[in-house]
């Protein structure tokens, strides 16, 4: 990932990364490490959203994270 990010440091991208805090510790550690790698890449054109979801596990994270990202992409207009 660091090599790829360095090679494309001026590209525009949006990344949403989520992990359930009730997942296996390896999944949590890997997600946190990926967040750190992407944050340290310091690409001014990249947007990163990292969510640590307290009550989610491997079976429930997908549903909640899809809901959250759609709310971010398409905020409710009153």
C-alpha positions in Angstrom: 0.0 0.0 0.0 2.7 2.6 0.8 4.3 2.0 -2.6 1.1 2.3 -4.5 0.0 5.4 -2.6 3.4 7.1 -3.2 3.2 6.2 -6.9 -0.3 7.8 -7.1 0.2 10.6 -4.5 -1.5 13.2 -6.7 -4.5 11.2 -7.7 -8.0 12.1 -6.4 -9.6 9.3 -4.4 -12.2 8.8 -1.7 -11.8 5.8 0.7 -14.2 4.7 3.3 -12.7 2.1 5.7 -14.7 0.6 8.6 -14.0 -2.1 11.1 -16.2 -3.5 13.8 -14.7 -3.4 17.3 -16.2 -6.8 18.0 -14.3 -8.4 15.1 -11.2 -10.6 15.5 -8.3 -8.5 16.9 -6.3 -9.1 13.7 -9.0 -7.5 11.6 -9.0 -4.4 14.0 -5.2 -4.2 13.9 -5.1 -4.4 10.1 -7.8 -1.8 9.6 -6.0 0.6 12.0 -2.7 0.0 10.3 -4.2 0.7 6.8 -5.7 3.9 8.2 -2.3 4.9 9.5 -0.6 4.1 6.1 -3.3 6.1 4.2 -3.2 9.0 6.6 0.6 9.2 6.5 0.5 9.3 2.7 -0.5 12.9 3.0 -2.3 13.1 -0.4 -4.1 16.5 -0.4 -6.5 15.2 -3.1 -7.5 12.0 -1.2 -10.3 11.9 1.3 -10.3 9.2 3.9 -13.1 8.2 6.3 -12.2 5.7 8.9 -14.9 4.3 11.2 -14.4 2.1 14.2 -17.8 0.8 14.9 -18.2 -0.1 18.6 -21.1 -2.6 18.4 -20.4 -4.3 15.1 -18.8 -7.6 14.3 -17.8 -9.4 11.1 -21.4 -10.4 10.3 -22.9 -6.9 11.0 -20.3 -4.4 9.8 -21.2 -4.5 6.2 -24.8 -3.4 6.7 -24.0 -0.6 9.1 -21.1 0.7 7.1 -23.1 0.8 3.8 -25.8 2.8 5.7 -23.2 5.2 7.1 -21.4 5.8 3.8 -24.6 6.5 1.9 -25.6 9.1 4.6 -22.2 10.8 4.1 -22.4 10.7 0.3 -26.1 11.8 0.1 -26.9 13.8 3.2 -30.5 14.4 4.0 -31.7 17.7 2.7 -34.5 19.3 4.7 
